[in-house]
């Protein structure tokens, strides 16, 4: 089997580091060409670059280019390299750096960038004809038809465990046999607690996910179930299933990553331990699997699996996302942008936990979705900017009297 060339965007985040660990165990299958990071952890970025002998490294913050250069030399010294014994990768900087890497000739681009800033890189990878292993769900959610129009059939392979599970289950039937998609959710750390008790929860409590180790933004989104709302919209866009035929159920153990119900009454589920190595490996190697990417679920050990519907009173975010996705246009972009600002405000102590979804709902309600002949990137970015500005006004990031 030929080695696949890979570009990893967001290599110092949880998705990127897991992908590199997996690639490190399968160097005969993959070759890493380039890495990008935000610039917050140049030491780790330099370590990754030298470990995998990459050609190019990109950082969004141009001001850290010199720090990255010094980090290369420090890492080389730590490894015991003599001068001239290692290749210093080319450094690309600035807000468009990741997009430049995404357009490089390669087999797979893994977009593990966090947040809506990943949209340009998603489009760059698609326009270049590269297979896109998409962990940056926000770019698909906000881009919607812009992204799906640019993608060739099969060009986007989902990295989210839920959507990877659905893609695997869909191998068991034809598209016209599908009745329903069923996304599973852990319920986060506050499952079963009434919303009236959640106003005073701390950031540390919200970051205590019961199963997965993820970045802080994704973990807090899991606690509010906003993440599941984004995944609901993503599933609709990825698989072309109407919103009213996509369900979300609470499955605390997360043994089942998601399910597909077919019109004959059969339901196929994908089972696995709560780890991202299987969906990441499958996205990098699609449609081929990587041997021993994860230990299998041990059915010889006694276990109990539970399922329950989402309580819309406790978790109003799923219904709000469904409404935004159904409205379409720029509504999903507003939903996502307002949430990103509200999570930031919660982490900074300016907003209570329950205020995250309440504020998102307020911003989404205030947004009047125009009628678009064809949604453009400029339309999405304008709506994103408006939603961020409005959410900051409400949360105290910008004072009301500073409104333009």
N, C-alpha and C positions, 0 to 999 in steps of 0.2 A: 504493500500500500504506500502510495506517495505521501511524502511529508506535506502538511498544509502550512502555508505562511499565514501568520496571525498578527494583527495590530490590536493592542489592548488600550482602550481609553478609560481613564480612571483606574490605573493599575494599583494605586496605593489604597484604594477602598476595599471593602470586604469582598465584593465580586472579583475585582482585579487580583487581589492576593490569593484568593481561592483558585482562580483560573491558573495563575502561575504555579501554584503548588501542584495542580493536576498536570500541567504541561511538563513540569520538572520530572514527574514520574513517567512521562510518555514522550521523551525527547525524540523518539523515532517517528512519532506521529505529527509533531508540530514544531514549527520554527518561528520564534518571535522576532518580528521585524522592527517594531516600534512600540513605544509606551508613552502615555501621557498622564499627567497629574495636575492637580490644581496649583501645586507649588507650596502646599502646607507641610509636606514631609519629604524634603529633597534628599535626606539621608537614605530613606527607604527606596526612593525612586532611583537613586544612583546605585544602590545595592542590587536592585532588580535588573537595571540596565547592564551592569557588568556580569551578573550571573548568567544572563541569557544572551549576552553579546549582541545587543540590538544595534540597529543602524541609526535610529533617530529617537530622540526624547523630546517631548513637548511639555511646556508648562504654561498655564494660563497667565500667571503673573510674570510679566517681563522683568520685574525688579529682582527676581530670585535667580536669574540666569547665572550670575557670578557665583552665587551660593551653590548652585547645582554643579558648576564647573569644579569648585573646590571640593564638593562632596564626591565627585568622581575620583579625584586624586586621593582623597582620604580613604575611600573604599578600596582603591587599587593598592594603597600602602598596607591597609589592613589585610588584604589577601596575599601580600608578599610579592606583588609584581614589581619587577625592576622597570625603570623608565623605558618606554617604547615597547613593552611586552603586552600592552593592552590597547584596545582601540577605544578612543574617546568618541562617543556617539555625537552626531550632529545635534545641536540644540535649537529648537524652534520655540518661540515665545509669542505670547499675546492671546487675545480672545478667540482668534481664528486658528490657533495652533492645532487643536484637536481635529478640527475639520480638515486641515491640511493632511494630517496623518490618516484620517478616515478615507481620503481619496487616493491614498497610495495603492499601487497595484499589489494586490494580495488576495488570498483565498477567503479570509474571514476577518471582519472587524467586530470585535466585542466592545459594544458601547456600554460601559459601566459607569458613565458619568452620572452624577446625582442631580436631579432637578431638570427644569425646563431648558436650561442652558445647553442641554444635549441635543436640541432639535437640529441645529445646523450640522452637527457631526453626523446625525442620522441621515439627513438628506444628502450630505456629501458622499457617504458610503454607498447609498443607493444609486446616486447619479454616476458613480464610478463603476457600477456593476459588481461591487463586492457583495458577498453574502454578509448579511447583518445579523449578528448574534445580539439581540436587543434585550439588555437589562434595564436600560433607561426608558421605563414605561411612559414617563412624562412626555417624552418627545412624540410618541405615538398618540397619547391622549390629547395633547394640545394641538398637534398637527393634523390629526384626523384624516380627512380625505386628501390633504396635501401629501401626507406620507404614503397612504395606500395607493394613490395615483402614480407616484414615482416608483413604487416597488414592482418588480417583475414577480410573476407567480413563484412562490417558494423562496424568494430572496430574503425575507425576514424570518428568522428562527427565534422564537421566544426563549428567554433565559429564566424568567419568573417560573418558580416551581409549579405553580398552578397551570400556567399556559403550556408549559412543557408537558405536564401530565395530560392535558386535553389533547395536545398534538399527538402524543403517544396513543391515547385511547381512540382517536379518530382513525388510526390505522386499522381498527377493527370493523369499519363500515364505510359506506359511501356518504358524501355530504347530504344527499337527499333522504338518507335514512335517519338523520339526526333529529331528535325531538327537542332535546334540551341539553345545555351545558350546566354543570353544577360545580361552582367554585367552593372550596372548603376554606374555613378561617379558624384560627386558634381561639379567637375571642380576646386575645391579649391578656394583660395582667389584671384587668378589672372586670372580667366576665362574672356576671351574677351580682355585682354591686349596683344598687340603684344609682341613677345619675345624680341624685341629690347628695350623694356622699362623695362625689368625685371632684367637687370644686377646689378642694384643698390638697389634692394629690401633688406630690413633688415630681420634679424631673427624673430623679433617680427611680422613683416608683414606676413612672411611665416607661422607663428604659428596661424594666425587668421583664423581657419577653420570656414566655414559658418554654419555648422550644428552640428558636433560632438566635444566633449571634449575628446582628446586623448593625449597620451604621445608625447613628442617633436619629436622623430624620425619618428613615424607614421604620425604625422601631417605634417611634412616637406615632407615626401614621398607622402602625399596626394596633397600637393601643386605642386609637380613636376609631379604627376600622376605615379611615380614609383610604388606606392602602388597598383595602378590598374594593372600595368604590372605584379607585383608579383602575384596578384589575378588571372590574366589571366592564368599564368602558373599553379597556384594552382588548378583552375577549371578544367583544362585539366587533371591533375593528379588525382584529387578526383573523377571525374565523367566519365573519359575515353572518353571524347569527343575530336575529333581532333582540333588542334589550329585554323584551318581555319573555324570552325563552332562555334567559340566563339567570340561574338562581344562586344564592349564597347561603351556605349552611355552616353552622358552628360545629367544628369537629376538633375537640380539644387536643386530642393526641397527635393530630397531623400525620397519621400513618398513611391516610389517603390524601393525596395531594390535589386531586380533583377528579371529576367523573363526567362521562358522557352517557346520556340516556337516549336510546334508539327507539324508533317508532313501534317496534315489536314488543317493547316492554323490557328489553335487556338493558342493563347498565354496566358499563365497563369502567373500572376504577384503576388508577395507577397507585401502587403502594410502595413505600420506601421510607427509610429512616429520615428524620428531619435534617437534611443536609443539602447544600446547594451544588455538591460536586456532580451529581447525576445530571441535572438540567444544564449546568455549564458545560460538562463534557459532551453531552448530546448536541448542544448548540454549536460547539466548536467542530464536532465531527459529523454533523447531520448529513445524511440520515443514519450514519453508522454510530454504534455505541462504543464506549471505551471500557475495556475490561477492568473490573474491580475499581471502578470510579468511587464506589461506596460499598460498605458492608450491606448485605440484604437484610430485609426485615426478618427477624427470627420468629417464625411461626411455632417453633417448639416451646417457646416461653409463653405462659399464660398472659393474656392481656385483654382489656375491655375497650371497645371503641364506642364512643357516644356521638350522637348527632342531635342538634336542636336548631330551630329556626332563629334567625337574627331578630332580636328585640329592637324594633324601630324606635322605641322610646329611649332605650339605653344607648343604642348606636344609630342616631339619625343620619349619619354620614353616608350609609349605603343608599338609602332612599334619595338623598340629595344628589349623589353622583348619578343615580339612575335618571333623575329628572334632568340633570345637566347634559348627560349623554343623549337623552331623547330629544332635547331641544337642539342639540348639535351646534353647528357654527362655532362661535367663539365661547360658548358657555363652558365647555370642558376646560378651556384655557384659563378662564376666570376662576373656576373651581380650584384648579391646581395652583395657580399663582397666589390666590388668597390664602390657601392652606400653607404654602411654603412660608409666607410672611407670618402667619399665625403661629406656626411651629417655632419659628425664630423668636417671636415675642414671648411664647410660653417658656422657652429655654432661657430667655433673658429675664424672666420674672415679671413681665409686663402684662401677662394675660393668664387667667386661670385655665386649668386643663379643659373644663367644659366650654370655656370661651373660644377654643379653637374652632370647633364645628359651628357654634352659634355665630361667630363672626364670618366664617366662610358662607354660611347660609344667607346672612345679611348682604354680603357683597354680591353673591350670585343673584339674589332677588333684585338688587338695585340695577343689575346689568341688563340692558335692553339689547337683545341679540338682533343685529340688523339682518336684513334679507340679502344674502350674497348670491351673485350670479355664479361665482366660483371663489371659494375661500382662498386667500393668499397668505403667504408668510407674513407680510406687513400687517394684515388684518389681525392675525394671531398675536404678533408681538405688540401691537397697539393695545389689544384687549388685555394681554398679560401685564403691560406697564400700567394700565388704568387700574386693574385689580390690585396690583401691589401697592400703588399709591393710596387707593381707598382703604385697603386693609391696614396700612401703616397709620393713616389718619385715625382709624377707629381704635387701634391698639396702642397709640401713643408714640409710635415710631416717628410720626410727623404730626405736629399740632394742627388742630382744625383751622386755626387762623393763618396757616401757611399754605392752605390749598390754593392751587393756581386757578 
